Amino acid sequence: MSIDDFDNEEEYAERMIAEKKLLNPRVDSTFKALFTQPTPESQGALKSFLEAVTEKPIADIQLKTSNAIIEYFGQRDVNYDILCTFDDGQQANIEMQAFNQKYDYGQRAECHVARILSSSMKKGMNWENVKKSYQISVLNFNYSQSNDIVSRYAMRTKDGRELKGILNIVFIELAKIRGKEDSFDSNTALENWAIFLKDADNPKKADLIQKLTNKEAGLMLAKQSLSSISSNYDMWVNQFRQEMAEIDYNTREYLAEQRMQKAVQQAIKQGLEQGISQGITQGIKQGLEQGIEQGKNSRSIALAKKYMAAGHSAQEAADFAEIDIKYLL
């Protein structure tokens, strides 16, 4: 069943709830709601996910405001998706990026993690007390050229020596998870999270998700949280709107690409036509010039020969007609 099968968002939401469908966790609003509900399931899922990302136990997590502090007039506003602080003072922002943008997402991630770190710095704080900051991005598209599902970035020298590891960026690329579904027993915890986020709403993957959630307690909590918010009418309306916006975006990109290709083809055609036309014109011009030159040369030779017939030498005749004497000998 596709979103195209529905005439409006109301019909879509009512049908999805009636059939007990699961929301798409790759939609921004659903992804955020999955981890931020005031329920044990949602809170447990968030803790499990962050422990998989950071690869360390976390005792407690506190959600923070999603707006970055404006420190001076004219500073760019930043809205975080899920900004939180751990019990040890470390901070993380988690977000879902449903589809690729025209800007370089890596630059955006670097700016975000730097802003998170700077906002944690308080007056009088010792440098030794600065805690790690994370920008955690789940990407529903391919970003890097590698085949790695999880990419971890930090400040390092060219030969791989890490500085202090305070700034951390983690990309989880869902498009690369294919082939890992049959090895979830040996996958990392974060790879299994990627499988869940990629296929939790896919009815054809229901058996796989059931096996995965039976194995991973954190993923079981995530599924319970997802099931709970999937009965919310407004969540389905939000999903309808975002998926329609994505369709519109993809359509605009496709049409723009088609216009670009058409413009390039037209330019090539015009270039060829102009080149052929210019070539013909140039050929005619050169032919006329050569013909005129050859005609002039023939007349000069005839004139010189008449001059020789009158008793003048070949050299005198050539000088008179202003031609090369070889034409007369």
LUMBAFI-277286 format. One line per 2 residues: number of its first residue (from 1); their letters; for each residue x negated, y, z negated of C-alpha. Coordinates in steps of 0.5 Angstrom, whole numbers, m for minus. Example, Ala and Ser with C-alpha at 12.3 -4.5 7.8 and 13.67 -1.06 7.14 Angstrom:
! residues 2
1> AS> m25 m9 m16  m27 m2 m14
END
This chain:
! residues 329
1> MS> 0 0 0  m3 7 2
3> ID> m2 14 0  1 15 7
5> DF> 7 11 6  10 16 1
7> DN> 13 22 3  12 26 m4
9> EE> 8 26 m10  14 24 m14
11> EY> 16 18 m10  9 16 m11
13> AE> 8 17 m18  15 13 m20
15> RM> 13 7 m15  6 6 m18
17> IA> 9 6 m25  15 2 m24
19> EK> 10 m3 m21  5 m3 m26
21> KL> m1 m1 m22  m7 2 m25
23> LN> m10 9 m23  m16 10 m19
25> PR> m22 11 m24  m26 14 m18
27> VD> m21 20 m19  m24 26 m23
29> ST> m18 27 m27  m17 19 m29
31> FK> m24 18 m30  m24 24 m35
33> AL> m18 21 m38  m21 14 m39
35> FT> m26 17 m44  m23 22 m47
37> QP> m16 20 m50  m15 20 m58
39> TP> m15 12 m58  m20 7 m61
41> ES> m20 4 m54  m22 10 m50
43> QG> m27 12 m55  m30 5 m55
45> AL> m30 5 m48  m34 12 m48
47> KS> m39 9 m53  m40 3 m49
49> FL> m41 7 m43  m46 11 m46
51> EA> m50 6 m49  m51 2 m42
53> VT> m53 9 m39  m58 11 m45
55> EK> m60 4 m47  m60 5 m54
57> PI> m54 4 m60  m50 10 m61
59> AD> m47 11 m68  m42 17 m66
61> IQ> m40 21 m61  m37 28 m61
63> LK> m33 31 m55  m35 38 m54
65> TS> m32 44 m50  m32 43 m42
67> NA> m34 50 m41  m42 52 m42
69> II> m43 58 m46  m44 65 m42
71> EY> m51 68 m45  m51 74 m40
73> FG> m47 78 m36  m46 75 m29
75> QR> m49 68 m31  m45 63 m27
77> DV> m40 59 m30  m40 52 m31
79> NY> m35 47 m33  m37 40 m35
81> DI> m33 34 m34  m34 30 m41
83> LC> m39 34 m45  m41 30 m52
85> TF> m46 30 m57  m49 24 m60
87> DD> m50 23 m68  m58 24 m67
89> GQ> m56 31 m63  m57 28 m56
91> QA> m53 31 m51  m50 28 m45
93> NI> m45 31 m39  m41 25 m35
95> EM> m38 26 m29  m35 23 m23
97> QA> m36 25 m16  m31 22 m11
99> FN> m34 24 m5  m40 28 m2
101> QK> m41 35 m1  m45 40 4
103> YD> m49 42 m2  m55 37 m5
105> YG> m52 34 m11  m59 33 m14
107> QR> m60 40 m14  m53 41 m18
109> AE> m55 36 m23  m62 39 m25
111> CH> m58 45 m26  m53 42 m30
113> VA> m58 38 m35  m62 45 m36
115> RI> m56 49 m38  m54 43 m43
117> LS> m61 43 m46  m62 51 m46
119> SS> m55 51 m50  m57 47 m55
121> MK> m63 51 m57  m62 55 m63
123> KG> m66 61 m66  m71 58 m71
125> MN> m71 51 m68  m78 48 m68
127> WE> m80 45 m61  m81 38 m64
129> NV> m73 38 m66  m71 39 m59
131> KK> m67 33 m57  m66 29 m50
133> SY> m60 32 m45  m57 28 m40
135> QI> m53 29 m34  m50 22 m32
137> SV> m46 22 m25  m42 17 m22
139> LN> m43 18 m15  m37 14 m10
141> FN> m42 15 m4  m49 14 m2
143> YS> m54 19 m5  m61 16 m5
145> QS> m65 12 1  m66 7 m4
147> ND> m62 1 m5  m62 2 m13
149> IV> m55 2 m16  m58 6 m22
151> SR> m63 12 m21  m66 15 m27
153> YA> m70 22 m26  m74 25 m31
155> MR> m80 30 m31  m86 26 m29
157> TK> m93 27 m25  m94 25 m18
159> DG> m98 19 m21  m92 17 m25
161> RE> m94 20 m32  m87 22 m36
163> LK> m88 29 m39  m83 29 m45
165> GI> m77 26 m43  m72 31 m45
167> LN> m69 32 m39  m65 26 m36
169> IV> m61 25 m30  m58 18 m28
171> FI> m54 17 m22  m50 11 m21
173> EL> m48 10 m14  m42 6 m13
175> AK> m42 4 m6  m49 0 m7
177> IR> m45 m5 m12  m43 m10 m7
179> GK> m47 m16 m7  m47 m16 m15
181> ED> m40 m18 m16  m42 m25 m16
183> SF> m48 m24 m21  m45 m20 m27
185> DS> m48 m25 m32  m55 m23 m30
187> NT> m53 m16 m29  m55 m10 m33
189> AL> m49 m7 m37  m49 m1 m33
191> EN> m49 m5 m27  m42 m8 m29
193> WA> m40 m2 m31  m41 0 m24
195> IF> m37 m6 m22  m31 m4 m26
197> LK> m31 3 m24  m31 1 m17
199> DA> m26 m4 m17  m21 m4 m23
201> DN> m15 m1 m19  m16 m6 m13
203> PK> m11 m12 m14  m15 m16 m9
205> KA> m21 m16 m15  m16 m17 m21
207> DL> m19 m24 m22  m26 m21 m22
209> IQ> m24 m15 m27  m21 m20 m31
211> KL> m27 m25 m32  m32 m18 m33
213> TN> m27 m15 m38  m27 m22 m42
215> KE> m35 m22 m42  m36 m15 m44
217> AG> m32 m12 m50  m33 m5 m48
219> LM> m30 m6 m41  m24 m9 m44
221> LA> m23 m3 m48  m24 1 m42
223> KQ> m19 m3 m38  m14 m2 m44
225> SL> m15 5 m44  m14 5 m36
227> SS> m8 1 m37  m5 6 m42
229> IS> m6 12 m38  m3 9 m32
231> SN> 4 10 m35  3 17 m35
233> YD> 7 20 m29  3 27 m29
235> MW> m4 23 m28  m1 19 m22
237> VN> 1 26 m19  m6 29 m20
239> QF> m8 22 m17  m4 24 m11
241> RQ> m6 31 m10  m13 29 m11
243> EM> m13 24 m6  m9 28 m1
245> AE> m14 33 m2  m20 28 0
247> ID> m16 26 6  m15 34 8
249> YN> m22 35 7  m24 29 11
251> TR> m20 31 17  m23 38 17
253> EY> m30 35 17  m28 30 23
255> LA> m25 35 27  m31 40 26
257> EQ> m35 34 28  m31 33 34
259> RM> m31 41 36  m38 41 35
261> QK> m39 35 39  m35 38 45
263> AV> m39 44 44  m45 41 45
265> QQ> m43 37 51  m40 43 54
267> AI> m46 47 53  m50 41 56
269> KQ> m45 41 62  m46 48 63
271> GL> m53 48 63  m54 42 68
273> EQ> m49 46 73  m53 52 72
275> GI> m60 49 73  m57 45 79
277> SQ> m54 52 82  m61 56 80
279> GI> m65 50 83  m61 50 90
281> TQ> m61 58 90  m69 58 88
283> GI> m70 52 94  m66 56 99
285> KQ> m70 63 97  m77 59 98
287> GL> m74 56 104  m73 62 107
289> EQ> m79 65 105  m83 60 108
291> GI> m79 60 114  m80 67 115
293> EQ> m88 67 113  m89 61 118
295> GK> m85 65 123  m89 71 122
297> NS> m95 67 123  m93 64 129
299> RS> m92 71 132  m99 73 130
301> IA> m102 67 133  m98 68 140
303> LA> m100 75 140  m107 74 138
305> KK> m108 69 144  m105 74 149
307> YM> m110 79 146  m116 74 148
309> AA> m113 73 155  m114 80 156
311> GH> m121 79 155  m122 80 148
313> SA> m126 75 143  m123 70 139
315> QE> m125 74 133  m123 81 136
317> AA> m116 78 137  m116 75 130
319> DF> m117 82 127  m112 85 131
321> AE> m107 80 129  m109 79 122
323> ID> m110 72 122  m115 67 120
325> IK> m119 65 126  m118 58 125
327> YL> m111 58 129  m115 61 135
329> L> m120 56 136
END
